[in-house]
């Protein structure tokens, strides 16, 4: 329970009595205070209430326009770098820091200054009577004063502008109040358009397209010059592709070197063959026996065989008739023996015949020797011609190698220039696409809900009166308690007895009122 402290500014206390004493305030005491200070409480309550009603009646209608901005990450701009984009970037999720950055971008001072000038908020501020009294007409202000007024208008707009992030969303709610509903909607519309331009300006490096166009043109000219130098080199050196021609020359050189080695080996082989054939021709005979024939006397042998057969037949006939001891039989046998002896001798005695001709080995050796000598002369001539060809191809290969180095350097220059040209051409196209997307407002922020002209006022007069009621009640209580605390008089005999710590013998009622225990009195 609250304690009420009552004191007398001019007390005459007993020396043994304490001056300050704390009293416990009961509900009855509080009601007594309210009863005693009822006039003051009523006046204060009615004054505050009347002021609230006056404010509610006299305050102008204020209209609140709203706009919502969606922060998204559907578009990922290519990184401005000298390297080619290898992999497409994946659009990340929108973070809280990014949304807060957009909020700060909306509330940036330069953006608000553009809104102030575009919506002519200085004119609306100067239209008020207070501004006319202080600053006069807007047209008569100097440049410095105008800048100061713009700065003040920016501060005022910053205070009046409400920019909040909607919880658990990627939306930014922007609200603005103004007595003019058209002005409120126009301010937010202008703010949205300028914010989109500001977003594009901040998130896109300026001059990227111009830079890549200039770089592309420079590399195109450099590529043309490099190609012209390469063509002039090819025409001047009479070479189309030094590398291919050198490889062909080296291949031919390898073939002719192999042919030269084969010719040299064939020459050595032919020389060795000639020496061998000369030795064989020297040692081989010029003629040789080609046929040897042994023949006998066919007529004699036939006669002898026929006589022998006749004699044997005759002996057989005689033996059929006569004994072997018969003289004619023995004579026939003797003739048979002689005939056989003559036949045997005739068979042993044969005719021998030999046929000779030119030795074919000797003749072949002679022919091969002549042929080998002719082949040796051809091989030697072929080897000399092949050696000259090998020397020519070797010198040509050396020359083509030097030309290849120079041509490769020109080709590398053309290739590097072409790669840079194609790189900057792609970068130019990316920058052009990005600029076109920016021009079409295809960006990572969008006006989700455009500002519209509000129809109903945002201020609530009933709420103002209700606040006035509550504030008047609180003010009346505070005023009653304050005046009671500051009042130095004693109101009851109990207060006096308690404060002075002495008994009260008598009390005179104020204005003829009947005195009762605890009744109000006036003691001074």
MIMI-400094 format. One record per residue (C-alpha): z, y, x; residue in three letters. Coordinates in steps of 0.001 Angstrom, whole numbers, plus 500000, padded with zeros to 6 digits. Layout:
residues N
ZYXAla ...
***
This chain:
residues 524
500000500000500000Unk 499184503500501255Unk 502048505717502463Unk 502313509338501490Unk 503930511771503952Unk 505563514863502398Unk 507017517673504446Unk 508399521150503984Unk 507246523842506399Unk 510598525642506206Unk 513172522947505852Unk 516875523347506382Unk 517836519838507117Unk 521165518399507972Unk 521500518023511708Unk 522153514336511219Unk 518990513939509046Unk 515515513095510319Unk 512878515726509632Unk 509801513543509137Unk 509973510753506670Unk 507298508487505346Unk 507191507613501667Unk 505479504658500102Unk 502868505675497515Unk 502947503577494385Unk 500212503477491749Unk 502438505722489651Unk 502508508267492466Unk 498747508117492764Unk 498389508646489050Unk 500825511521489272Unk 498731513050492024Unk 495591512629489918Unk 497392514182486946Unk 498632517127488984Unk 495210517703490682Unk 493097516888487647Unk 491566520325487451Unk 490563520291491120Unk 489191516755490806Unk 487184517643487738Unk 485784520749489380Unk 484794518899492576Unk 483346515961490646Unk 481317518196488372Unk 480176520311491294Unk 478847517319493225Unk 477317515800490105Unk 475710519077489164Unk 474309519389492665Unk 472864515841492467Unk 471348516577489072Unk 469939519819490420Unk 468446517996493404Unk 467001515312491120Unk 465487517909488830Unk 464226520383491423Unk 463054518002494148Unk 459257517557494167Unk 457706514187493520Unk 456950512290496720Unk 454244509663496738Unk 454261506789499198Unk 450943505259500334Unk 450898501905502100Unk 448540500124504448Unk 448686496698506130Unk 447083495811509450Unk 446414492185510451Unk 446686491290514131Unk 444587488235515002Unk 443043486502517994Unk 439747485206516638Unk 437668487099519193Unk 438142486639522930Unk 436353489199525052Unk 434834487915528302Unk 436675488950531428Unk 434878491728533288Unk 434421490098536688Unk 431680489520539253Unk 431806485773538643Unk 429979483892535931Unk 431958482701532925Unk 432219478921533440Unk 434298477866530522Unk 434734479540527172Unk 438187480927526704Unk 440320479646523872Unk 441783482264521595Unk 445575482282522127Unk 448188482700519446Unk 449363486176518557Unk 452642486908520296Unk 455421489244519314Unk 454727491421522337Unk 451132491897521251Unk 452169492909517737Unk 454743495339519158Unk 452035496766521414Unk 449861497410518380Unk 452810499116516656Unk 453291501418519636Unk 449551502036519693Unk 449693503142516047Unk 452554505536516822Unk 450983506956519985Unk 451176510738520163Unk 447482511331520873Unk 446536509229517842Unk 448998511117515625Unk 447683514419516961Unk 444163513419515901Unk 445506512498512457Unk 447259515882512197Unk 444064517729513025Unk 441792515490510936Unk 443981515713507826Unk 444846519398508430Unk 448558518732508208Unk 449204522123509833Unk 447737523821506763Unk 449934521778504464Unk 452999522720506491Unk 452045526405506535Unk 451579526372502765Unk 455330526094502317Unk 457226529339501697Unk 459581528727504606Unk 456697528321507033Unk 455058531492505747Unk 458245533434506245Unk 458794532143509783Unk 455311531871511245Unk 453036533776508891Unk 449492532674508178Unk 448064529737510125Unk 444893531570511058Unk 446754534308512904Unk 448532531879515267Unk 447562531968518926Unk 446434528961520917Unk 449850528278522431Unk 451523528667519055Unk 448955526347517532Unk 449643523725520206Unk 453346524064519492Unk 452700523691515787Unk 450568520607516432Unk 453344519117518560Unk 455893519798515807Unk 453554518348513220Unk 453147515227515375Unk 456928514856515629Unk 457261515317511862Unk 454493512809511185Unk 456105510347513585Unk 459379510631511672Unk 457740510364508256Unk 455507507490509265Unk 457105504082508725Unk 455602501297510833Unk 457251497896510431Unk 456295494341511331Unk 456548492028508331Unk 458829489087509168Unk 457176485739509975Unk 453686487235509683Unk 451071488881511858Unk 450946491888509542Unk 452007495443510311Unk 453009497540507298Unk 452407501288507579Unk 453835503693504971Unk 453680507457504589Unk 455242509768501992Unk 453886513100500892Unk 454154515357497815Unk 450370515092497543Unk 449219511530496688Unk 445701512282497887Unk 447059513507501216Unk 449252510404501630Unk 446272508075501126Unk 444021510244503315Unk 446542510287506165Unk 446811506478506219Unk 443035506027505873Unk 442422508411508749Unk 445170506733510763Unk 443598503319510173Unk 440132504445511252Unk 441417506256514322Unk 443644503297515175Unk 440667500902515118Unk 438795503256517444Unk 441842503512519666Unk 442216499730519733Unk 438593499302520791Unk 438974502026523419Unk 442137500513524881Unk 441071496856524872Unk 437509497459526055Unk 436898498993529490Unk 434678502056529082Unk 431198502082530577Unk 430872498300530993Unk 427418498173529387Unk 426113501123531418Unk 427472499616534618Unk 425859496224534003Unk 422574497825532946Unk 422478499855536161Unk 423445496853538292Unk 420838494678536527Unk 418105497229537212Unk 419126497484540877Unk 419056493710541352Unk 415734493511539496Unk 414214495973541980Unk 415806494110544880Unk 414395490816543548Unk 410917492329543299Unk 411123493583546907Unk 412404490211548172Unk 409623488311546389Unk 407029490731547782Unk 408327490171551338Unk 408180486404550806Unk 404573486565549545Unk 403509488822552427Unk 405115486460554907Unk 403294483471553389Unk 399958485295553522Unk 400491486683557005Unk 401610483387558557Unk 399127481277556507Unk 401887479040555297Unk 402794478149551750Unk 405885476037552289Unk 406952475849555905Unk 409435473104555217Unk 406925470847553460Unk 404231471541556027Unk 406656470898558862Unk 407710467608557299Unk 404028466665556933Unk 403338467672560534Unk 406328465686561760Unk 405181462676559768Unk 401679462914561243Unk 403178463482564688Unk 405239460339564296Unk 402148458396563187Unk 400010459625566072Unk 402811458986568570Unk 403009455449567268Unk 399214455186567560Unk 399365456525571125Unk 401987453991572072Unk 399918451243570483Unk 396849452428572398Unk 398801452514575660Unk 400133449036574965Unk 396602447846574089Unk 395278449393577346Unk 397902447580579394Unk 397168444364577525Unk 393408444745578028Unk 393819445455581753Unk 395938442355582123Unk 393370440352580172Unk 390548441624582376Unk 392365440514585508Unk 393000437070584012Unk 389372436691582898Unk 388092437704586333Unk 390253434998587918Unk 389003432422585416Unk 385373433412585942Unk 385776433045589705Unk 387378429586589525Unk 385417428056586620Unk 382120425985587374Unk 378883427372586110Unk 377617423968584635Unk 379243420914583140Unk 378278417306581980Unk 377715417586578324Unk 376594413946577546Unk 376994410524579236Unk 375102407516577728Unk 375209403768578815Unk 372340401622577307Unk 371284397913577660Unk 367803395905577296Unk 367783395020573643Unk 364457393096573724Unk 365598390831576546Unk 368889390135574927Unk 367168389377571634Unk 364763386939573312Unk 367572385280575188Unk 369661384925572058Unk 366663383535570142Unk 365862381003572943Unk 369519380006573065Unk 369499379401569311Unk 366312377352569508Unk 367653375222572335Unk 370878374576570493Unk 368987373494567386Unk 366797371204569477Unk 369858369636571158Unk 371397369033567765Unk 368285367262566606Unk 368145365134569758Unk 371774364177569533Unk 371154362960566026Unk 368626360516567420Unk 369656359923571002Unk 372691359553573154Unk 373966362429575215Unk 372962360569578308Unk 369494360647577217Unk 367382362491579691Unk 365681364918577346Unk 369113365723575861Unk 370477366541579282Unk 367438368674580032Unk 367964370676576878Unk 371620371186577752Unk 370634372414581195Unk 368224374942579619Unk 370975376063577263Unk 373315376661580218Unk 370688378681582062Unk 369923380714578976Unk 373598381573578493Unk 373904382586582141Unk 370886384827581805Unk 372273386303578568Unk 375596387040580230Unk 373933388755583137Unk 371716390720580802Unk 374700391935578846Unk 376431393028582051Unk 373536394989583417Unk 373337398391581306Unk 371400401655581732Unk 373580404875582627Unk 372330408350581420Unk 374121411782581957Unk 373199415186580398Unk 374463418555581914Unk 374548422139580482Unk 376015425628581225Unk 379798425588581134Unk 380893427287577754Unk 384255428255579245Unk 382535430096582027Unk 380193431782579595Unk 383110432691577211Unk 385075434111580099Unk 382096436196581102Unk 381574437434577556Unk 385254438154577026Unk 385435439933580361Unk 382557442192579418Unk 384048442800575984Unk 387500443525577442Unk 386004446060579846Unk 384247447777576959Unk 387419447708574850Unk 389401449162577773Unk 387081452146577965Unk 387401452717574188Unk 391156452385574267Unk 391445454823577152Unk 389299457368575323Unk 391299456813572157Unk 394583457260574031Unk 393395460545575524Unk 392307461848572120Unk 395547460679570519Unk 397596462379573253Unk 395790465657572571Unk 396431465240568830Unk 400102464501569458Unk 400433467622571598Unk 398736469674568867Unk 401005468373566117Unk 404071468908568311Unk 403168472548568915Unk 402375472968565218Unk 405754471476564268Unk 407560473888566621Unk 405682476831565124Unk 406393475635561566Unk 410075475245562430Unk 410273478900563442Unk 408365479900560333Unk 410659477723558239Unk 413728479597559505Unk 412193482949558600Unk 410873481686555263Unk 414203480038554383Unk 415955483325555076Unk 413548485097552723Unk 413934482334550124Unk 417743482555550358Unk 417500486300549889Unk 415270485829546858Unk 417558483113545467Unk 420746485131546007Unk 419147488225544507Unk 417862486188541570Unk 421317484660540991Unk 422912488101541048Unk 420205489441538758Unk 420708486600536262Unk 424501486991536516Unk 424399490703535764Unk 421777490096533091Unk 424196487707531365Unk 427035490177531886Unk 424863492917530415Unk 424182490773527372Unk 427905489971527029Unk 428760493670527272Unk 426050494518524757Unk 427358491875522358Unk 430919493153522833Unk 429822496728522167Unk 427911495613519106Unk 430967493700517868Unk 433078496785518466Unk 430526498900516622Unk 430626496494513685Unk 434452496525513865Unk 434599492786514609Unk 437797493043516607Unk 441195491361516798Unk 442790493743514315Unk 441715494412510770Unk 442822496524507854Unk 444226493798505620Unk 445168496241502871Unk 443582499682502717Unk 445530502730501673Unk 445130503714498025Unk 446144506846496176Unk 449656506203494790Unk 450074506849491075Unk 453846506607490665Unk 456231508746492717Unk 458373507028495297Unk 461539509093494721Unk 463952507827491975Unk 465820510623490122Unk 468139508161488381Unk 469142506830491767Unk 469814510379492937Unk 472065511018489880Unk 473841507691490444Unk 474461508583494049Unk 475745511948492869Unk 478188510183490513Unk 479499507988493265Unk 479658510831495762Unk 481390513122493177Unk 484009510476492413Unk 484701509931496084Unk 484748513680496734Unk 487218514339493877Unk 489590511659495174Unk 489375512963498728Unk 489929516561497577Unk 492939515571495435Unk 494557513622498237Unk 493806516353500747Unk 495247519124498616Unk 498300516982497861Unk 498798516386501543Unk 498503520055502398Unk 500824521230499558Unk 504333522065501125Unk 506357522136497849Unk 508715519526496486Unk 507881518316493039Unk 510763516044492121Unk 514478515891492827Unk 513913512474494333Unk 511594513930496964Unk 514112516609497805Unk 517039514192497912Unk 515046511772500042Unk 513725514390502394Unk 517060516277502897Unk 519176513157502622Unk 521643514964500355Unk 522338514497496677Unk 520792516945494211Unk 523367518291491810Unk 521094520252489490Unk 517392521032488982Unk 515805523780486922Unk 512671522732485015Unk 509548524857485515Unk 508322526904482531Unk 511115525695480237Unk 510211522049480572Unk 512882519492479935Unk 514265518059483138Unk 514376514340483492Unk 515046512134486394Unk 511919512327488450Unk 510479515192486331Unk 508418517793488172Unk 510340520758489504Unk 509540523636491697Unk 511773523939494703Unk 510974526520497339Unk 
***
